[in-house]
Amino acid sequence: MRMRLPLLALTGTTMLALALACGGDDDGSSASAAPTPSAPSAPSAPSAPSMAGSGTKADPYVATCSDNGKELTGSQGDSFYVTCPANCTTGSLWGTGPYTRDSSICTSAVHAGAIAASGGLVKASILAGQENYAAGDANGVSSHSWPSYDSSLGVEPGTAKVAAPAAPAVAPEPTKEELPSRPAVAPTGTRPLPRGGGRGH
């Protein structure tokens, strides 16, 4: 029995030390308090477009190839003027017109033929969402398909197309009835026949 007591005492002390080292507290409970869930944050207000300019025809937004229609803050039916740089032929693009609103403004403008690949002024509009956006290739740009989206992006040329000059009016050819009558002219080069028909006496 003398040998067992120190062993039991040592074991009890070791167990207490281990319990304290493993995070046990004085009352013997080892459960930690559950974390309190944080409150959801309020929705953020739409941010202003990152593009320079005011979006008017006199002061259009200056876009990059990656700027998309979501950066145009406004309501359905609102339109903005955007200047696009050259070579916007590979940006994110869904649909064939209208496009999903998160499509690249300038890439969709090249795809739609609103501007050439060399860039130019675009009129971009916020439109109603569609149930389906079809894929398609046009003007050297590929667009992907997408299911329904909450709003759409419409693009059209920002400058009016110059009308081709009208062809000059050509007077119609006069008809036979409208031609002036020619005066009667005696035939030339013939000799009149003598009146008696015989030789002189």
C-alpha positions in Angstrom: 0.0 0.0 0.0 2.9 2.4 0.7 4.0 2.1 -2.9 0.6 2.6 -4.4 -0.2 5.9 -2.6 2.6 8.0 -4.2 1.7 6.5 -7.6 -2.0 7.5 -7.1 -1.0 10.9 -5.9 1.3 11.4 -8.8 -1.4 10.2 -11.2 -4.0 12.6 -9.7 -1.6 15.5 -10.0 -0.6 14.6 -13.5 -4.3 14.4 -14.5 -5.0 17.9 -13.0 -2.0 19.3 -14.8 -3.1 17.8 -18.0 -6.7 19.1 -17.6 -5.4 22.6 -17.0 -3.0 22.4 -19.9 -5.8 21.2 -22.2 -8.0 24.2 -21.5 -10.1 22.9 -18.7 -11.4 25.5 -16.2 -12.0 25.4 -12.5 -15.6 24.3 -12.7 -14.8 21.4 -14.9 -16.8 22.5 -17.9 -14.9 22.3 -21.2 -17.5 23.7 -23.6 -16.7 27.1 -25.0 -19.2 29.8 -25.7 -20.8 29.7 -29.2 -19.8 32.6 -31.4 -22.4 35.2 -32.0 -23.4 35.6 -35.7 -22.7 39.0 -37.1 -25.5 41.1 -38.5 -25.8 41.2 -42.3 -24.4 44.3 -43.8 -26.8 46.7 -45.5 -26.8 46.7 -49.3 -24.3 49.1 -50.8 -25.5 52.0 -52.9 -24.7 51.7 -56.6 -21.3 53.1 -57.3 -20.7 55.9 -59.8 -19.2 54.9 -63.1 -15.4 54.5 -63.0 -15.3 56.0 -66.5 -14.3 59.7 -66.8 -16.8 62.1 -68.3 -20.5 62.8 -67.6 -22.1 60.5 -70.2 -23.6 63.3 -72.3 -22.9 63.7 -76.0 -20.8 66.8 -75.3 -18.9 65.1 -72.5 -19.1 61.3 -73.1 -17.8 58.7 -70.7 -14.3 57.5 -71.7 -14.3 53.7 -71.5 -11.8 50.9 -71.6 -12.5 47.6 -73.4 -13.4 46.0 -70.0 -16.0 48.6 -68.8 -19.4 47.0 -68.8 -23.0 48.1 -68.7 -23.3 47.6 -65.0 -21.1 50.7 -64.6 -23.8 52.9 -66.2 -25.9 53.8 -63.2 -29.4 54.7 -64.0 -32.9 53.3 -64.7 -34.4 51.3 -67.5 -34.6 53.5 -70.6 -31.6 55.8 -69.7 -29.0 56.3 -72.3 -25.4 57.4 -72.1 -22.7 58.4 -74.6 -19.4 56.4 -74.4 -16.2 56.8 -76.3 -14.5 53.5 -77.0 -10.9 52.8 -77.8 -9.6 50.7 -80.6 -9.3 46.9 -80.6 -12.2 46.0 -78.2 -12.9 42.7 -79.9 -12.4 40.1 -77.1 -14.2 41.5 -74.0 -16.9 39.6 -72.1 -20.0 39.4 -74.2 -23.4 37.6 -73.9 -26.2 37.9 -76.5 -26.5 39.3 -80.0 -28.4 42.5 -79.2 -29.6 43.4 -76.7 -26.8 42.0 -74.6 -26.7 41.1 -70.9 -26.0 44.3 -69.0 -22.7 43.0 -67.6 -21.4 42.7 -71.1 -18.5 44.9 -72.3 -19.9 48.1 -73.7 -17.3 48.6 -76.4 -17.1 44.9 -77.4 -20.8 44.8 -77.8 -20.7 48.0 -79.9 -18.2 46.4 -82.3 -20.2 43.2 -82.4 -23.4 45.1 -83.2 -21.7 47.2 -85.9 -22.3 50.5 -83.9 -18.6 51.3 -84.2 -15.7 49.9 -86.1 -12.8 48.0 -84.4 -10.9 51.3 -84.6 -13.2 52.7 -81.8 -15.6 55.6 -81.7 -18.7 57.1 -80.0 -21.4 54.8 -78.8 -24.9 55.5 -77.4 -25.4 52.8 -74.7 -28.8 52.2 -73.1 -30.2 50.3 -70.1 -32.9 48.0 -71.3 -35.3 45.5 -69.8 -34.0 42.0 -69.1 -34.5 39.1 -71.5 -35.4 35.5 -71.0 -32.6 34.3 -73.3 -29.5 35.7 -74.9 -28.3 34.0 -78.1 -24.7 33.4 -79.1 -23.5 34.7 -82.4 -20.4 35.9 -84.4 -20.4 39.3 -86.1 -17.8 41.9 -87.2 -14.9 39.7 -86.0 -16.4 39.4 -82.5 -17.8 36.2 -80.8 -20.7 36.4 -78.3 -21.8 33.7 -75.9 -25.3 32.6 -75.0 -26.8 33.2 -71.6 -30.2 32.4 -69.9 -32.4 35.1 -68.4 -30.8 38.3 -67.0 -32.4 41.1 -65.0 -31.4 43.9 -67.3 -29.9 44.4 -70.8 -27.5 46.6 -72.6 -28.3 48.2 -75.9 -25.8 49.9 -78.2 -26.1 52.0 -81.3 -23.9 54.5 -83.1 -23.3 57.7 -81.1 -23.1 59.9 -84.2 -25.7 60.1 -87.0 -24.8 58.5 -90.2 -24.1 60.9 -93.0 -26.7 60.5 -95.7 -25.3 59.7 -99.1 -25.7 62.7 -101.5 -28.7 62.4 -103.8 -27.9 61.7 -107.5 -28.3 64.7 -109.7 -31.7 64.8 -111.5 -31.4 63.8 -115.2 -33.9 65.2 -117.6 -35.9 62.5 -119.3 -35.4 61.9 -123.0 -38.0 63.8 -125.1 -40.6 61.6 -126.8 -41.2 61.7 -130.5 -44.2 63.9 -130.1 -42.1 66.4 -128.0 -39.4 66.7 -130.7 -39.5 70.0 -132.7 -40.7 69.6 -136.3 -38.0 70.0 -138.9 -38.6 72.4 -141.8 -39.2 70.8 -145.2 -36.0 71.0 -147.3 -36.0 70.5 -151.1 -33.8 67.6 -152.1 -30.5 68.6 -153.6 -28.3 67.1 -156.3 -31.1 66.4 -158.8 -31.7 68.2 -162.0 -35.2 69.1 -163.0 -36.5 67.5 -166.1 -37.2 69.9 -169.1 -40.8 70.6 -169.8 -41.5 69.3 -173.3 -39.4 66.2 -173.0 -38.0 66.7 -176.5 -35.0 68.3 -178.1 -34.9 71.9 -179.1 -36.1 72.9 -182.7 
